[in-house]
Amino acid sequence: MTDPSAPGPDRPGIPPEIPAALAARPRDARRGLPIPPVNVHPDPTGGGSHVDFTTINTTISTRLAVERRCSLCGEPMGYWVAFLGGPRAAELMRYADPPGHPECLTAAVTLCPHIAIGRHRRARTDRPGAGIIPPGSHGDKPDRYLLGMTRAYWTRFIPEHGYTVYLPAPFKTVRVYVYGPDGGIRPATDTR
């Protein structure tokens, strides 16, 4: 029997270390990447839905966080939850991106082109499907990403902006990822 998470003709670009629940998600036809539930949006024409990797569906992400479900695979989270963001988010303990399984967010570090490739930039905001930058964010890409793991978090919806922020309890473990000379992301040696 073939491993369903292994790369192959039906799973292009998906590395074998991807968690099974994330590997089971529908895939983007262009890149072969799993489609997180938070990147599925109602079609503005009223006919179904569309995928936008640059924007988080706040309704879905808030519901998943409140139900303690992973933002990337949609499955229930266990004892540990993880948050991924730049140094400033970790310093403030305030995240625009919802929590997920530590394994799913670890996979996202290498699967998400915006994170995995140092030179990869967000689409221009005047381009359709470019997404929005959360209120109070500057939109600059951090020079490193921190994956913090904790047990508890709080979800706070900010109605005047129509946006949710996620507030983790202090992290027990933090993994740091930096960009190497080739521009690709890799684990740093100063992980605590």
Rosetta constraint file for C-alpha pairs under 8 A:
AtomPair CA 2 CA 6 HARMONIC 7.69 0.50
AtomPair CA 4 CA 20 HARMONIC 7.85 0.50
AtomPair CA 4 CA 23 HARMONIC 7.55 0.50
AtomPair CA 4 CA 24 HARMONIC 7.99 0.50
AtomPair CA 5 CA 11 HARMONIC 7.63 0.50
AtomPair CA 5 CA 14 HARMONIC 7.18 0.50
AtomPair CA 5 CA 15 HARMONIC 7.38 0.50
AtomPair CA 5 CA 16 HARMONIC 5.51 0.50
AtomPair CA 5 CA 17 HARMONIC 7.62 0.50
AtomPair CA 5 CA 18 HARMONIC 6.57 0.50
AtomPair CA 5 CA 19 HARMONIC 7.63 0.50
AtomPair CA 5 CA 20 HARMONIC 6.28 0.50
AtomPair CA 5 CA 23 HARMONIC 5.54 0.50
AtomPair CA 5 CA 24 HARMONIC 7.77 0.50
AtomPair CA 6 CA 11 HARMONIC 7.14 0.50
AtomPair CA 6 CA 14 HARMONIC 6.84 0.50
AtomPair CA 6 CA 15 HARMONIC 6.33 0.50
AtomPair CA 6 CA 16 HARMONIC 4.49 0.50
AtomPair CA 7 CA 11 HARMONIC 5.02 0.50
AtomPair CA 7 CA 12 HARMONIC 5.63 0.50
AtomPair CA 7 CA 13 HARMONIC 6.22 0.50
AtomPair CA 7 CA 14 HARMONIC 5.17 0.50
AtomPair CA 7 CA 15 HARMONIC 5.81 0.50
AtomPair CA 7 CA 16 HARMONIC 6.32 0.50
AtomPair CA 8 CA 12 HARMONIC 5.57 0.50
AtomPair CA 8 CA 13 HARMONIC 7.97 0.50
AtomPair CA 11 CA 32 HARMONIC 6.46 0.50
AtomPair CA 12 CA 31 HARMONIC 7.79 0.50
AtomPair CA 12 CA 32 HARMONIC 5.54 0.50
AtomPair CA 13 CA 31 HARMONIC 7.51 0.50
AtomPair CA 13 CA 32 HARMONIC 6.22 0.50
AtomPair CA 13 CA 33 HARMONIC 7.26 0.50
AtomPair CA 14 CA 18 HARMONIC 7.13 0.50
AtomPair CA 14 CA 23 HARMONIC 7.79 0.50
AtomPair CA 14 CA 32 HARMONIC 7.14 0.50
AtomPair CA 14 CA 33 HARMONIC 6.83 0.50
AtomPair CA 14 CA 111 HARMONIC 7.94 0.50
AtomPair CA 17 CA 107 HARMONIC 7.58 0.50
AtomPair CA 18 CA 22 HARMONIC 6.72 0.50
AtomPair CA 18 CA 23 HARMONIC 6.18 0.50
AtomPair CA 18 CA 103 HARMONIC 7.83 0.50
AtomPair CA 18 CA 104 HARMONIC 7.30 0.50
AtomPair CA 18 CA 107 HARMONIC 5.88 0.50
AtomPair CA 19 CA 23 HARMONIC 6.12 0.50
AtomPair CA 19 CA 103 HARMONIC 6.41 0.50
AtomPair CA 19 CA 104 HARMONIC 6.26 0.50
AtomPair CA 19 CA 107 HARMONIC 7.63 0.50
AtomPair CA 20 CA 24 HARMONIC 6.09 0.50
AtomPair CA 21 CA 25 HARMONIC 6.86 0.50
AtomPair CA 21 CA 73 HARMONIC 5.73 0.50
AtomPair CA 21 CA 75 HARMONIC 7.13 0.50
AtomPair CA 22 CA 34 HARMONIC 6.56 0.50
AtomPair CA 22 CA 36 HARMONIC 7.87 0.50
AtomPair CA 22 CA 72 HARMONIC 6.72 0.50
AtomPair CA 22 CA 73 HARMONIC 4.73 0.50
AtomPair CA 22 CA 104 HARMONIC 6.66 0.50
AtomPair CA 23 CA 34 HARMONIC 6.42 0.50
AtomPair CA 24 CA 34 HARMONIC 7.76 0.50
AtomPair CA 25 CA 34 HARMONIC 5.40 0.50
AtomPair CA 25 CA 35 HARMONIC 6.12 0.50
AtomPair CA 25 CA 36 HARMONIC 7.13 0.50
AtomPair CA 25 CA 73 HARMONIC 6.63 0.50
AtomPair CA 26 CA 34 HARMONIC 5.72 0.50
AtomPair CA 26 CA 35 HARMONIC 5.70 0.50
AtomPair CA 27 CA 32 HARMONIC 5.38 0.50
AtomPair CA 27 CA 33 HARMONIC 5.18 0.50
AtomPair CA 27 CA 34 HARMONIC 4.32 0.50
AtomPair CA 27 CA 35 HARMONIC 5.40 0.50
AtomPair CA 28 CA 32 HARMONIC 5.00 0.50
AtomPair CA 28 CA 33 HARMONIC 5.28 0.50
AtomPair CA 28 CA 34 HARMONIC 6.29 0.50
AtomPair CA 28 CA 35 HARMONIC 6.20 0.50
AtomPair CA 29 CA 33 HARMONIC 7.85 0.50
AtomPair CA 33 CA 111 HARMONIC 7.29 0.50
AtomPair CA 35 CA 39 HARMONIC 6.71 0.50
AtomPair CA 35 CA 40 HARMONIC 7.63 0.50
AtomPair CA 35 CA 51 HARMONIC 7.57 0.50
AtomPair CA 35 CA 72 HARMONIC 7.68 0.50
AtomPair CA 36 CA 40 HARMONIC 7.27 0.50
AtomPair CA 36 CA 71 HARMONIC 6.66 0.50
AtomPair CA 36 CA 72 HARMONIC 4.40 0.50
AtomPair CA 36 CA 73 HARMONIC 5.85 0.50
AtomPair CA 36 CA 74 HARMONIC 7.51 0.50
AtomPair CA 37 CA 60 HARMONIC 7.12 0.50
AtomPair CA 37 CA 61 HARMONIC 7.88 0.50
AtomPair CA 37 CA 71 HARMONIC 6.61 0.50
AtomPair CA 37 CA 72 HARMONIC 6.34 0.50
AtomPair CA 37 CA 73 HARMONIC 6.89 0.50
AtomPair CA 37 CA 74 HARMONIC 6.44 0.50
AtomPair CA 38 CA 56 HARMONIC 5.33 0.50
AtomPair CA 38 CA 57 HARMONIC 5.11 0.50
AtomPair CA 38 CA 58 HARMONIC 7.43 0.50
AtomPair CA 38 CA 60 HARMONIC 5.70 0.50
AtomPair CA 38 CA 61 HARMONIC 5.38 0.50
AtomPair CA 38 CA 71 HARMONIC 6.07 0.50
AtomPair CA 38 CA 72 HARMONIC 7.02 0.50
AtomPair CA 39 CA 51 HARMONIC 5.65 0.50
AtomPair CA 39 CA 52 HARMONIC 5.38 0.50
AtomPair CA 39 CA 53 HARMONIC 5.40 0.50
AtomPair CA 39 CA 54 HARMONIC 7.66 0.50
AtomPair CA 39 CA 55 HARMONIC 6.36 0.50
AtomPair CA 39 CA 56 HARMONIC 5.36 0.50
AtomPair CA 39 CA 57 HARMONIC 5.94 0.50
AtomPair CA 40 CA 49 HARMONIC 6.55 0.50
AtomPair CA 40 CA 50 HARMONIC 5.80 0.50
AtomPair CA 40 CA 51 HARMONIC 4.69 0.50
AtomPair CA 40 CA 52 HARMONIC 6.49 0.50
AtomPair CA 40 CA 57 HARMONIC 6.66 0.50
AtomPair CA 41 CA 49 HARMONIC 5.39 0.50
AtomPair CA 41 CA 50 HARMONIC 5.40 0.50
AtomPair CA 41 CA 51 HARMONIC 6.12 0.50
AtomPair CA 41 CA 52 HARMONIC 7.08 0.50
AtomPair CA 41 CA 57 HARMONIC 6.03 0.50
AtomPair CA 42 CA 46 HARMONIC 7.13 0.50
AtomPair CA 42 CA 47 HARMONIC 7.88 0.50
AtomPair CA 42 CA 48 HARMONIC 6.14 0.50
AtomPair CA 42 CA 49 HARMONIC 4.26 0.50
AtomPair CA 42 CA 50 HARMONIC 6.32 0.50
AtomPair CA 43 CA 47 HARMONIC 5.77 0.50
AtomPair CA 43 CA 48 HARMONIC 5.52 0.50
AtomPair CA 43 CA 49 HARMONIC 4.40 0.50
AtomPair CA 43 CA 50 HARMONIC 5.66 0.50
AtomPair CA 52 CA 56 HARMONIC 7.88 0.50
AtomPair CA 52 CA 129 HARMONIC 6.32 0.50
AtomPair CA 52 CA 131 HARMONIC 7.54 0.50
AtomPair CA 54 CA 122 HARMONIC 7.49 0.50
AtomPair CA 54 CA 129 HARMONIC 7.17 0.50
AtomPair CA 54 CA 130 HARMONIC 5.95 0.50
AtomPair CA 54 CA 131 HARMONIC 4.95 0.50
AtomPair CA 54 CA 132 HARMONIC 7.70 0.50
AtomPair CA 55 CA 129 HARMONIC 7.97 0.50
AtomPair CA 55 CA 130 HARMONIC 7.45 0.50
AtomPair CA 55 CA 131 HARMONIC 4.51 0.50
AtomPair CA 55 CA 132 HARMONIC 6.28 0.50
AtomPair CA 56 CA 61 HARMONIC 7.09 0.50
AtomPair CA 56 CA 97 HARMONIC 7.74 0.50
AtomPair CA 57 CA 61 HARMONIC 6.06 0.50
AtomPair CA 58 CA 62 HARMONIC 5.77 0.50
AtomPair CA 58 CA 162 HARMONIC 7.87 0.50
AtomPair CA 58 CA 163 HARMONIC 6.34 0.50
AtomPair CA 58 CA 164 HARMONIC 6.61 0.50
AtomPair CA 59 CA 63 HARMONIC 6.24 0.50
AtomPair CA 60 CA 64 HARMONIC 6.09 0.50
AtomPair CA 61 CA 65 HARMONIC 6.10 0.50
AtomPair CA 61 CA 71 HARMONIC 6.22 0.50
AtomPair CA 61 CA 98 HARMONIC 6.29 0.50
AtomPair CA 62 CA 66 HARMONIC 6.09 0.50
AtomPair CA 62 CA 98 HARMONIC 7.66 0.50
AtomPair CA 62 CA 155 HARMONIC 7.27 0.50
AtomPair CA 62 CA 157 HARMONIC 7.88 0.50
AtomPair CA 62 CA 164 HARMONIC 6.67 0.50
AtomPair CA 63 CA 67 HARMONIC 6.12 0.50
AtomPair CA 64 CA 68 HARMONIC 5.96 0.50
AtomPair CA 64 CA 69 HARMONIC 4.84 0.50
AtomPair CA 64 CA 70 HARMONIC 6.64 0.50
AtomPair CA 64 CA 71 HARMONIC 6.36 0.50
AtomPair CA 64 CA 74 HARMONIC 6.98 0.50
AtomPair CA 65 CA 69 HARMONIC 5.78 0.50
AtomPair CA 65 CA 70 HARMONIC 7.25 0.50
AtomPair CA 65 CA 71 HARMONIC 7.27 0.50
AtomPair CA 65 CA 98 HARMONIC 6.63 0.50
AtomPair CA 65 CA 99 HARMONIC 6.79 0.50
AtomPair CA 65 CA 155 HARMONIC 6.95 0.50
AtomPair CA 66 CA 155 HARMONIC 6.88 0.50
AtomPair CA 67 CA 76 HARMONIC 7.79 0.50
AtomPair CA 68 CA 76 HARMONIC 6.04 0.50
AtomPair CA 68 CA 77 HARMONIC 5.84 0.50
AtomPair CA 69 CA 74 HARMONIC 5.49 0.50
AtomPair CA 69 CA 75 HARMONIC 5.25 0.50
AtomPair CA 69 CA 76 HARMONIC 4.18 0.50
AtomPair CA 69 CA 77 HARMONIC 5.22 0.50
AtomPair CA 69 CA 100 HARMONIC 7.10 0.50
AtomPair CA 70 CA 74 HARMONIC 4.77 0.50
AtomPair CA 70 CA 75 HARMONIC 5.51 0.50
AtomPair CA 70 CA 76 HARMONIC 6.16 0.50
AtomPair CA 70 CA 77 HARMONIC 5.87 0.50
AtomPair CA 70 CA 99 HARMONIC 6.34 0.50
AtomPair CA 70 CA 100 HARMONIC 4.05 0.50
AtomPair CA 70 CA 101 HARMONIC 5.66 0.50
AtomPair CA 71 CA 98 HARMONIC 6.10 0.50
AtomPair CA 71 CA 99 HARMONIC 6.10 0.50
AtomPair CA 71 CA 100 HARMONIC 5.21 0.50
AtomPair CA 72 CA 100 HARMONIC 6.35 0.50
AtomPair CA 72 CA 104 HARMONIC 6.51 0.50
AtomPair CA 72 CA 105 HARMONIC 7.58 0.50
AtomPair CA 73 CA 104 HARMONIC 7.31 0.50
AtomPair CA 77 CA 81 HARMONIC 6.58 0.50
AtomPair CA 77 CA 100 HARMONIC 7.09 0.50
AtomPair CA 77 CA 101 HARMONIC 5.95 0.50
AtomPair CA 78 CA 101 HARMONIC 7.85 0.50
AtomPair CA 79 CA 151 HARMONIC 5.93 0.50
AtomPair CA 80 CA 101 HARMONIC 7.22 0.50
AtomPair CA 80 CA 102 HARMONIC 7.19 0.50
AtomPair CA 80 CA 149 HARMONIC 6.33 0.50
AtomPair CA 80 CA 150 HARMONIC 5.66 0.50
AtomPair CA 80 CA 151 HARMONIC 4.93 0.50
AtomPair CA 81 CA 99 HARMONIC 6.38 0.50
AtomPair CA 81 CA 100 HARMONIC 5.77 0.50
AtomPair CA 81 CA 101 HARMONIC 5.35 0.50
AtomPair CA 81 CA 102 HARMONIC 5.97 0.50
AtomPair CA 81 CA 149 HARMONIC 5.61 0.50
AtomPair CA 81 CA 150 HARMONIC 5.56 0.50
AtomPair CA 81 CA 151 HARMONIC 5.90 0.50
AtomPair CA 81 CA 152 HARMONIC 7.46 0.50
AtomPair CA 82 CA 99 HARMONIC 5.50 0.50
AtomPair CA 82 CA 100 HARMONIC 5.41 0.50
AtomPair CA 82 CA 101 HARMONIC 5.87 0.50
AtomPair CA 82 CA 102 HARMONIC 4.94 0.50
AtomPair CA 82 CA 105 HARMONIC 7.02 0.50
AtomPair CA 82 CA 147 HARMONIC 6.48 0.50
AtomPair CA 82 CA 148 HARMONIC 5.43 0.50
AtomPair CA 82 CA 149 HARMONIC 4.38 0.50
AtomPair CA 82 CA 150 HARMONIC 6.33 0.50
AtomPair CA 83 CA 95 HARMONIC 7.52 0.50
AtomPair CA 83 CA 97 HARMONIC 7.60 0.50
AtomPair CA 83 CA 98 HARMONIC 7.05 0.50
AtomPair CA 83 CA 99 HARMONIC 5.04 0.50
AtomPair CA 83 CA 100 HARMONIC 6.72 0.50
AtomPair CA 83 CA 102 HARMONIC 7.92 0.50
AtomPair CA 83 CA 105 HARMONIC 7.53 0.50
AtomPair CA 83 CA 146 HARMONIC 7.96 0.50
AtomPair CA 83 CA 147 HARMONIC 5.62 0.50
AtomPair CA 83 CA 148 HARMONIC 5.28 0.50
AtomPair CA 83 CA 149 HARMONIC 6.57 0.50
AtomPair CA 83 CA 168 HARMONIC 7.75 0.50
AtomPair CA 84 CA 97 HARMONIC 7.45 0.50
AtomPair CA 84 CA 99 HARMONIC 7.70 0.50
AtomPair CA 84 CA 105 HARMONIC 6.86 0.50
AtomPair CA 84 CA 145 HARMONIC 6.71 0.50
AtomPair CA 84 CA 146 HARMONIC 5.71 0.50
AtomPair CA 84 CA 147 HARMONIC 4.56 0.50
AtomPair CA 84 CA 148 HARMONIC 6.54 0.50
AtomPair CA 85 CA 89 HARMONIC 5.91 0.50
AtomPair CA 85 CA 90 HARMONIC 6.88 0.50
AtomPair CA 85 CA 95 HARMONIC 7.06 0.50
AtomPair CA 85 CA 97 HARMONIC 7.71 0.50
AtomPair CA 85 CA 145 HARMONIC 5.35 0.50
AtomPair CA 85 CA 146 HARMONIC 5.61 0.50
AtomPair CA 85 CA 147 HARMONIC 6.84 0.50
AtomPair CA 86 CA 90 HARMONIC 6.54 0.50
AtomPair CA 86 CA 142 HARMONIC 5.43 0.50
AtomPair CA 86 CA 143 HARMONIC 7.68 0.50
AtomPair CA 86 CA 144 HARMONIC 6.11 0.50
AtomPair CA 86 CA 145 HARMONIC 4.68 0.50
AtomPair CA 86 CA 146 HARMONIC 5.90 0.50
AtomPair CA 87 CA 91 HARMONIC 6.05 0.50
AtomPair CA 87 CA 142 HARMONIC 7.31 0.50
AtomPair CA 87 CA 144 HARMONIC 7.09 0.50
AtomPair CA 87 CA 145 HARMONIC 6.71 0.50
AtomPair CA 87 CA 146 HARMONIC 6.57 0.50
AtomPair CA 88 CA 92 HARMONIC 6.12 0.50
AtomPair CA 89 CA 93 HARMONIC 5.57 0.50
AtomPair CA 89 CA 94 HARMONIC 5.29 0.50
AtomPair CA 89 CA 95 HARMONIC 5.63 0.50
AtomPair CA 90 CA 94 HARMONIC 6.89 0.50
AtomPair CA 90 CA 95 HARMONIC 7.85 0.50
AtomPair CA 90 CA 146 HARMONIC 7.15 0.50
AtomPair CA 90 CA 148 HARMONIC 7.76 0.50
AtomPair CA 93 CA 167 HARMONIC 5.89 0.50
AtomPair CA 93 CA 168 HARMONIC 6.13 0.50
AtomPair CA 93 CA 169 HARMONIC 7.80 0.50
AtomPair CA 93 CA 170 HARMONIC 7.80 0.50
AtomPair CA 94 CA 165 HARMONIC 6.56 0.50
AtomPair CA 94 CA 166 HARMONIC 5.82 0.50
AtomPair CA 94 CA 167 HARMONIC 4.97 0.50
AtomPair CA 94 CA 168 HARMONIC 7.13 0.50
AtomPair CA 95 CA 165 HARMONIC 5.66 0.50
AtomPair CA 95 CA 166 HARMONIC 5.03 0.50
AtomPair CA 95 CA 167 HARMONIC 6.45 0.50
AtomPair CA 96 CA 134 HARMONIC 7.10 0.50
AtomPair CA 96 CA 164 HARMONIC 6.88 0.50
AtomPair CA 96 CA 165 HARMONIC 5.11 0.50
AtomPair CA 96 CA 166 HARMONIC 6.39 0.50
AtomPair CA 97 CA 165 HARMONIC 7.47 0.50
AtomPair CA 97 CA 166 HARMONIC 7.21 0.50
AtomPair CA 98 CA 165 HARMONIC 7.73 0.50
AtomPair CA 98 CA 166 HARMONIC 6.20 0.50
AtomPair CA 99 CA 166 HARMONIC 7.63 0.50
AtomPair CA 100 CA 104 HARMONIC 6.50 0.50
AtomPair CA 100 CA 105 HARMONIC 6.19 0.50
AtomPair CA 101 CA 105 HARMONIC 6.25 0.50
AtomPair CA 102 CA 106 HARMONIC 6.01 0.50
AtomPair CA 102 CA 147 HARMONIC 8.00 0.50
AtomPair CA 102 CA 149 HARMONIC 6.97 0.50
AtomPair CA 103 CA 107 HARMONIC 6.23 0.50
AtomPair CA 104 CA 108 HARMONIC 6.23 0.50
AtomPair CA 105 CA 109 HARMONIC 6.49 0.50
AtomPair CA 105 CA 147 HARMONIC 7.65 0.50
AtomPair CA 106 CA 110 HARMONIC 7.51 0.50
AtomPair CA 106 CA 147 HARMONIC 7.59 0.50
AtomPair CA 107 CA 111 HARMONIC 6.08 0.50
AtomPair CA 108 CA 112 HARMONIC 5.34 0.50
AtomPair CA 108 CA 115 HARMONIC 7.86 0.50
AtomPair CA 109 CA 115 HARMONIC 5.83 0.50
AtomPair CA 109 CA 116 HARMONIC 5.75 0.50
AtomPair CA 109 CA 185 HARMONIC 7.64 0.50
AtomPair CA 110 CA 115 HARMONIC 7.10 0.50
AtomPair CA 110 CA 116 HARMONIC 4.91 0.50
AtomPair CA 110 CA 185 HARMONIC 7.29 0.50
AtomPair CA 111 CA 115 HARMONIC 7.98 0.50
AtomPair CA 111 CA 116 HARMONIC 6.69 0.50
AtomPair CA 112 CA 116 HARMONIC 5.86 0.50
AtomPair CA 113 CA 117 HARMONIC 5.66 0.50
AtomPair CA 113 CA 120 HARMONIC 6.72 0.50
AtomPair CA 114 CA 118 HARMONIC 7.52 0.50
AtomPair CA 114 CA 120 HARMONIC 5.25 0.50
AtomPair CA 114 CA 121 HARMONIC 6.36 0.50
AtomPair CA 114 CA 122 HARMONIC 7.14 0.50
AtomPair CA 115 CA 120 HARMONIC 7.68 0.50
AtomPair CA 115 CA 185 HARMONIC 7.42 0.50
AtomPair CA 116 CA 184 HARMONIC 5.80 0.50
AtomPair CA 116 CA 185 HARMONIC 5.16 0.50
AtomPair CA 117 CA 179 HARMONIC 7.81 0.50
AtomPair CA 117 CA 183 HARMONIC 5.88 0.50
AtomPair CA 117 CA 184 HARMONIC 4.95 0.50
AtomPair CA 117 CA 185 HARMONIC 6.37 0.50
AtomPair CA 118 CA 143 HARMONIC 7.95 0.50
AtomPair CA 118 CA 179 HARMONIC 6.12 0.50
AtomPair CA 118 CA 183 HARMONIC 4.92 0.50
AtomPair CA 118 CA 184 HARMONIC 6.00 0.50
AtomPair CA 118 CA 185 HARMONIC 6.97 0.50
AtomPair CA 119 CA 183 HARMONIC 6.70 0.50
AtomPair CA 121 CA 141 HARMONIC 7.62 0.50
AtomPair CA 122 CA 130 HARMONIC 7.25 0.50
AtomPair CA 123 CA 127 HARMONIC 6.82 0.50
AtomPair CA 123 CA 130 HARMONIC 5.08 0.50
AtomPair CA 123 CA 131 HARMONIC 7.94 0.50
AtomPair CA 124 CA 130 HARMONIC 6.18 0.50
AtomPair CA 125 CA 130 HARMONIC 5.36 0.50
AtomPair CA 125 CA 131 HARMONIC 6.90 0.50
AtomPair CA 125 CA 132 HARMONIC 7.15 0.50
AtomPair CA 126 CA 130 HARMONIC 7.22 0.50
AtomPair CA 133 CA 137 HARMONIC 6.36 0.50
AtomPair CA 133 CA 138 HARMONIC 7.64 0.50
AtomPair CA 133 CA 139 HARMONIC 6.25 0.50
AtomPair CA 134 CA 163 HARMONIC 7.23 0.50
AtomPair CA 135 CA 161 HARMONIC 6.88 0.50
AtomPair CA 143 CA 178 HARMONIC 6.68 0.50
AtomPair CA 143 CA 179 HARMONIC 7.06 0.50
AtomPair CA 144 CA 176 HARMONIC 7.02 0.50
AtomPair CA 144 CA 177 HARMONIC 5.57 0.50
AtomPair CA 144 CA 178 HARMONIC 4.57 0.50
AtomPair CA 144 CA 179 HARMONIC 6.78 0.50
AtomPair CA 145 CA 176 HARMONIC 5.93 0.50
AtomPair CA 145 CA 177 HARMONIC 5.17 0.50
AtomPair CA 145 CA 178 HARMONIC 6.64 0.50
AtomPair CA 146 CA 174 HARMONIC 6.41 0.50
AtomPair CA 146 CA 175 HARMONIC 5.66 0.50
AtomPair CA 146 CA 176 HARMONIC 4.60 0.50
AtomPair CA 146 CA 177 HARMONIC 6.26 0.50
AtomPair CA 147 CA 174 HARMONIC 5.50 0.50
AtomPair CA 147 CA 175 HARMONIC 5.04 0.50
AtomPair CA 147 CA 176 HARMONIC 6.40 0.50
AtomPair CA 148 CA 171 HARMONIC 5.57 0.50
AtomPair CA 148 CA 172 HARMONIC 7.46 0.50
AtomPair CA 148 CA 173 HARMONIC 5.81 0.50
AtomPair CA 148 CA 174 HARMONIC 4.38 0.50
AtomPair CA 148 CA 175 HARMONIC 6.49 0.50
AtomPair CA 149 CA 171 HARMONIC 5.23 0.50
AtomPair CA 149 CA 172 HARMONIC 5.89 0.50
AtomPair CA 149 CA 173 HARMONIC 5.30 0.50
AtomPair CA 149 CA 174 HARMONIC 6.35 0.50
AtomPair CA 150 CA 168 HARMONIC 6.93 0.50
AtomPair CA 150 CA 169 HARMONIC 6.24 0.50
AtomPair CA 150 CA 170 HARMONIC 6.47 0.50
AtomPair CA 150 CA 171 HARMONIC 4.75 0.50
AtomPair CA 150 CA 172 HARMONIC 5.66 0.50
AtomPair CA 150 CA 173 HARMONIC 7.35 0.50
AtomPair CA 151 CA 169 HARMONIC 7.09 0.50
AtomPair CA 152 CA 168 HARMONIC 6.11 0.50
AtomPair CA 152 CA 169 HARMONIC 5.38 0.50
AtomPair CA 153 CA 166 HARMONIC 6.92 0.50
AtomPair CA 153 CA 167 HARMONIC 5.38 0.50
AtomPair CA 153 CA 168 HARMONIC 3.98 0.50
AtomPair CA 153 CA 169 HARMONIC 5.36 0.50
AtomPair CA 154 CA 166 HARMONIC 5.88 0.50
AtomPair CA 154 CA 167 HARMONIC 4.99 0.50
AtomPair CA 154 CA 168 HARMONIC 6.25 0.50
AtomPair CA 154 CA 169 HARMONIC 7.97 0.50
AtomPair CA 155 CA 164 HARMONIC 6.90 0.50
AtomPair CA 155 CA 165 HARMONIC 6.09 0.50
AtomPair CA 155 CA 166 HARMONIC 4.78 0.50
AtomPair CA 155 CA 167 HARMONIC 6.27 0.50
AtomPair CA 156 CA 164 HARMONIC 5.56 0.50
AtomPair CA 156 CA 165 HARMONIC 5.33 0.50
AtomPair CA 156 CA 166 HARMONIC 6.30 0.50
AtomPair CA 156 CA 167 HARMONIC 7.67 0.50
AtomPair CA 157 CA 162 HARMONIC 7.26 0.50
AtomPair CA 157 CA 163 HARMONIC 5.87 0.50
AtomPair CA 157 CA 164 HARMONIC 4.16 0.50
AtomPair CA 157 CA 165 HARMONIC 6.34 0.50
AtomPair CA 158 CA 162 HARMONIC 5.88 0.50
AtomPair CA 158 CA 163 HARMONIC 5.36 0.50
AtomPair CA 158 CA 164 HARMONIC 5.77 0.50
AtomPair CA 158 CA 165 HARMONIC 7.50 0.50
AtomPair CA 159 CA 163 HARMONIC 6.67 0.50
AtomPair CA 173 CA 192 HARMONIC 5.91 0.50
AtomPair CA 174 CA 191 HARMONIC 5.93 0.50
AtomPair CA 174 CA 192 HARMONIC 5.33 0.50
AtomPair CA 175 CA 187 HARMONIC 7.33 0.50
AtomPair CA 175 CA 188 HARMONIC 7.71 0.50
AtomPair CA 175 CA 190 HARMONIC 7.93 0.50
AtomPair CA 175 CA 191 HARMONIC 4.64 0.50
AtomPair CA 175 CA 192 HARMONIC 6.45 0.50
AtomPair CA 176 CA 187 HARMONIC 5.95 0.50
AtomPair CA 176 CA 188 HARMONIC 5.38 0.50
AtomPair CA 176 CA 189 HARMONIC 7.74 0.50
AtomPair CA 176 CA 190 HARMONIC 6.77 0.50
AtomPair CA 176 CA 191 HARMONIC 5.27 0.50
AtomPair CA 177 CA 185 HARMONIC 6.24 0.50
AtomPair CA 177 CA 186 HARMONIC 5.32 0.50
AtomPair CA 177 CA 187 HARMONIC 4.35 0.50
AtomPair CA 177 CA 188 HARMONIC 5.18 0.50
AtomPair CA 178 CA 185 HARMONIC 5.38 0.50
AtomPair CA 178 CA 186 HARMONIC 5.58 0.50
AtomPair CA 178 CA 187 HARMONIC 6.29 0.50
AtomPair CA 178 CA 188 HARMONIC 5.84 0.50
AtomPair CA 179 CA 183 HARMONIC 5.44 0.50
AtomPair CA 179 CA 184 HARMONIC 5.34 0.50
AtomPair CA 179 CA 185 HARMONIC 4.30 0.50
AtomPair CA 179 CA 186 HARMONIC 6.19 0.50
AtomPair CA 180 CA 184 HARMONIC 5.64 0.50
AtomPair CA 180 CA 185 HARMONIC 6.11 0.50
AtomPair CA 180 CA 186 HARMONIC 6.67 0.50
AtomPair CA 187 CA 191 HARMONIC 7.95 0.50
